[in-house]
Amino acid sequence: MKERGTLTESMFYVLMSFLRGQMCGIEITEFVERKTNGRVRLGPGTLYTLLGKFQEEGLIRETEIQGRKRSYQITEAGRAAFREELARLRACVDDGEEESAWTEQEK
């Protein structure tokens, strides 16, 4: 698998949605909108592009098809990618808080 790099905010929340279990597209969209208080909204084009990319990279797998409704679940590789991004974001926040405290001391 090639180096993925950092996840976008949308990618991060889509992977997060699967931590609770198997989901279909509308459930993912509703989870992300609810979790972010509407800050992140996923259109169908964005969502299904991400789902296809995640499937291709082995981060999720399709688990069920009922007519047009498809459900997916996260894989171990997907959990690892989520944890890596969570650690990266925590490091960014820590760096920002450290610098913010430094600039406050300089005043």
C-alpha positions as CSV (number, residue, x, y, z in Angstrom):
1,M,0.0,0.0,0.0
2,K,1.4,3.4,-0.9
3,E,1.9,6.2,1.7
4,R,-1.5,7.7,2.4
5,G,-0.4,11.0,4.0
6,T,-2.6,12.9,6.4
7,L,-6.4,12.5,6.3
8,T,-8.7,15.4,5.4
9,E,-11.3,16.4,8.0
10,S,-14.0,14.6,6.0
11,M,-11.8,11.4,5.7
12,F,-11.1,11.5,9.4
13,Y,-14.8,11.7,10.4
14,V,-15.9,9.0,7.9
15,L,-13.4,6.6,9.4
16,M,-14.5,7.6,12.8
17,S,-18.1,6.8,12.0
18,F,-17.2,3.1,11.5
19,L,-15.7,2.8,15.0
20,R,-19.3,2.2,16.2
21,G,-19.9,-0.6,13.7
22,Q,-21.2,-1.3,10.2
23,M,-22.8,1.7,8.4
24,C,-24.4,2.6,5.1
25,G,-24.0,6.0,3.3
26,I,-26.9,7.8,4.9
27,E,-25.9,6.7,8.4
28,I,-22.3,7.9,7.8
29,T,-23.6,11.3,6.5
30,E,-25.9,11.7,9.5
31,F,-23.1,10.6,12.0
32,V,-20.6,13.2,10.6
33,E,-23.1,16.0,10.5
34,R,-24.3,15.2,14.1
35,K,-20.8,14.7,15.4
36,T,-19.5,18.0,14.0
37,N,-22.7,20.0,14.7
38,G,-23.1,20.6,11.0
39,R,-19.6,21.9,10.4
40,V,-18.7,19.0,8.1
41,R,-21.3,18.1,5.5
42,L,-20.7,15.3,3.1
43,G,-22.4,15.4,-0.3
44,P,-22.9,12.1,-2.1
45,G,-20.0,12.7,-4.5
46,T,-17.6,13.3,-1.7
47,L,-18.9,10.4,0.4
48,Y,-18.9,7.8,-2.3
49,T,-15.5,8.9,-3.6
50,L,-14.1,8.5,-0.1
51,L,-15.7,5.1,0.4
52,G,-14.3,3.9,-2.9
53,K,-10.8,5.2,-2.0
54,F,-11.0,3.6,1.4
55,Q,-12.1,0.3,0.0
56,E,-9.3,0.4,-2.6
57,E,-6.8,1.1,0.2
58,G,-8.2,-1.7,2.4
59,L,-9.3,0.7,5.2
60,I,-13.0,-0.5,4.9
61,R,-14.8,-3.4,3.4
62,E,-18.2,-3.8,2.0
63,T,-20.3,-6.0,4.2
64,E,-23.8,-6.0,2.8
65,I,-25.8,-5.0,-0.3
66,Q,-29.6,-4.5,-0.2
67,G,-30.7,-3.1,-3.5
68,R,-28.9,0.3,-3.8
69,K,-28.0,0.3,-0.1
70,R,-24.5,-0.7,0.7
71,S,-23.0,-1.1,4.1
72,Y,-19.3,-1.1,5.1
73,Q,-17.2,-1.7,8.1
74,I,-13.7,-0.6,9.1
75,T,-10.7,-3.0,8.8
76,E,-7.7,-3.2,11.1
77,A,-5.8,-1.1,8.6
78,G,-8.6,1.5,8.8
79,R,-8.4,1.5,12.6
80,A,-4.6,2.0,12.4
81,A,-5.0,4.9,10.0
82,F,-7.6,6.5,12.3
83,R,-5.3,6.1,15.3
84,E,-2.3,7.5,13.4
85,E,-4.3,10.6,12.4
86,L,-5.6,11.0,15.9
87,A,-2.1,11.0,17.3
88,R,-0.9,13.5,14.6
89,L,-3.8,15.9,15.4
90,R,-3.0,15.6,19.2
91,A,0.6,16.5,18.4
92,C,-0.6,19.5,16.4
93,V,-2.8,20.7,19.3
94,D,0.0,20.1,21.8
95,D,2.4,22.2,19.6
96,G,-0.1,25.0,19.3
97,E,-0.9,25.1,23.0
98,E,2.8,25.1,23.8
99,E,3.5,28.1,21.5
100,S,0.4,29.9,22.7
101,A,1.6,29.6,26.3
102,W,5.1,30.8,25.2
103,T,3.7,33.9,23.5
104,E,1.5,34.6,26.6
105,Q,4.7,34.6,28.7
106,E,6.4,37.1,26.4
107,K,3.7,39.7,26.9
